[in-house]
Amino acid sequence: MLDIGAGELLGLALVALVLVGPSKLPTFAADAARFLRKVRGFTQSATSDLRENLGPGFEDLSVSDLNPKSFIRKQMRQALEDEPALDKNSVRQDPQLP
């Protein structure tokens, strides 16, 4: 997800403790958690609306597919999997090549 390690998480907690203060830290953490839940709900509803409006054929759409680089990579993988395998006898060699 965010690829945050334990040391980084501890550092963020210490910075939050210093900036917010120990008395307001529990309410700040609750507000932050509430905000993250709202953002997660918004992204899930946006993704489901996108799948619904795109119609049939896009049921397996993921958010990462909207990134052009990953979309092209996925399409290339599917094309290579669909291509029949060639053996040495079926490949025509150019007579001019050594």
C-alpha positions as CSV (number, residue, x, y, z in Angstrom):
1,M,0.0,0.0,0.0
2,L,2.1,2.9,1.2
3,D,5.3,0.9,1.9
4,I,6.0,2.5,5.3
5,G,8.4,0.7,7.6
6,A,8.3,0.4,11.4
7,G,11.0,3.1,11.8
8,E,9.2,5.5,9.6
9,L,6.0,4.9,11.4
10,L,7.7,5.5,14.7
11,G,9.2,8.7,13.4
12,L,5.8,9.9,12.2
13,A,4.3,9.2,15.6
14,L,7.1,11.2,17.4
15,V,6.6,14.1,15.0
16,A,2.8,14.0,15.6
17,L,3.4,13.9,19.4
18,V,5.6,16.9,19.2
19,L,3.4,19.0,16.8
20,V,0.0,18.1,18.3
21,G,0.9,17.5,21.9
22,P,0.0,14.6,24.1
23,S,-3.3,16.0,25.2
24,K,-4.7,16.5,21.7
25,L,-3.1,13.4,20.1
26,P,-6.1,11.0,20.7
27,T,-8.6,13.4,19.1
28,F,-6.2,14.1,16.3
29,A,-5.7,10.3,15.6
30,A,-9.5,9.8,15.7
31,D,-10.0,12.7,13.2
32,A,-7.3,11.3,10.9
33,A,-8.8,7.8,11.0
34,R,-12.3,9.3,10.2
35,F,-10.8,11.2,7.3
36,L,-9.0,8.1,5.9
37,R,-12.3,6.1,6.1
38,K,-14.1,8.9,4.2
39,V,-11.3,8.9,1.5
40,R,-11.4,5.1,1.3
41,G,-15.2,5.1,0.9
42,F,-15.0,7.8,-1.8
43,T,-12.4,5.9,-3.8
44,Q,-14.4,2.7,-3.6
45,S,-17.6,4.4,-4.7
46,A,-15.7,6.1,-7.5
47,T,-14.3,2.8,-8.7
48,S,-17.6,1.0,-8.6
49,D,-19.3,3.9,-10.5
50,L,-16.6,3.8,-13.1
51,R,-17.0,0.0,-13.5
52,E,-20.8,0.4,-13.8
53,N,-20.6,3.2,-16.3
54,L,-18.1,1.5,-18.6
55,G,-20.4,-1.4,-19.2
56,P,-19.8,-5.0,-20.0
57,G,-16.2,-6.2,-20.5
58,F,-14.8,-4.1,-17.7
59,E,-15.9,-6.1,-14.7
60,D,-12.3,-7.0,-13.8
61,L,-11.1,-3.3,-14.0
62,S,-8.7,-2.3,-11.2
63,V,-7.6,1.2,-10.4
64,S,-4.0,0.3,-11.5
65,D,-5.4,-0.3,-15.0
66,L,-6.0,3.4,-15.3
67,N,-2.3,4.0,-15.3
68,P,-1.2,3.9,-19.0
69,K,2.0,2.1,-18.3
70,S,0.4,-0.7,-16.4
71,F,-2.5,-0.9,-18.9
72,I,-0.1,-1.4,-21.8
73,R,1.9,-3.9,-19.8
74,K,-1.3,-5.9,-19.1
75,Q,-2.4,-5.8,-22.7
76,M,1.0,-7.0,-23.9
77,R,1.0,-9.8,-21.4
78,Q,-2.4,-11.0,-22.6
79,A,-1.4,-10.7,-26.2
80,L,1.8,-12.8,-25.6
81,E,-0.2,-15.4,-23.7
82,D,-2.7,-15.7,-26.6
83,E,0.0,-16.1,-29.2
84,P,0.7,-19.7,-30.2
85,A,4.1,-21.1,-29.3
86,L,6.5,-21.6,-32.2
87,D,9.0,-24.5,-32.5
88,K,12.2,-24.5,-34.6
89,N,10.6,-26.3,-37.5
90,S,7.8,-23.8,-38.0
91,V,10.1,-20.8,-38.1
92,R,11.2,-19.8,-41.6
93,Q,14.8,-18.7,-41.8
94,D,16.0,-16.2,-44.3
95,P,18.4,-17.8,-46.8
96,Q,20.6,-14.7,-46.9
97,L,21.4,-14.9,-43.2
98,P,24.4,-17.0,-42.2
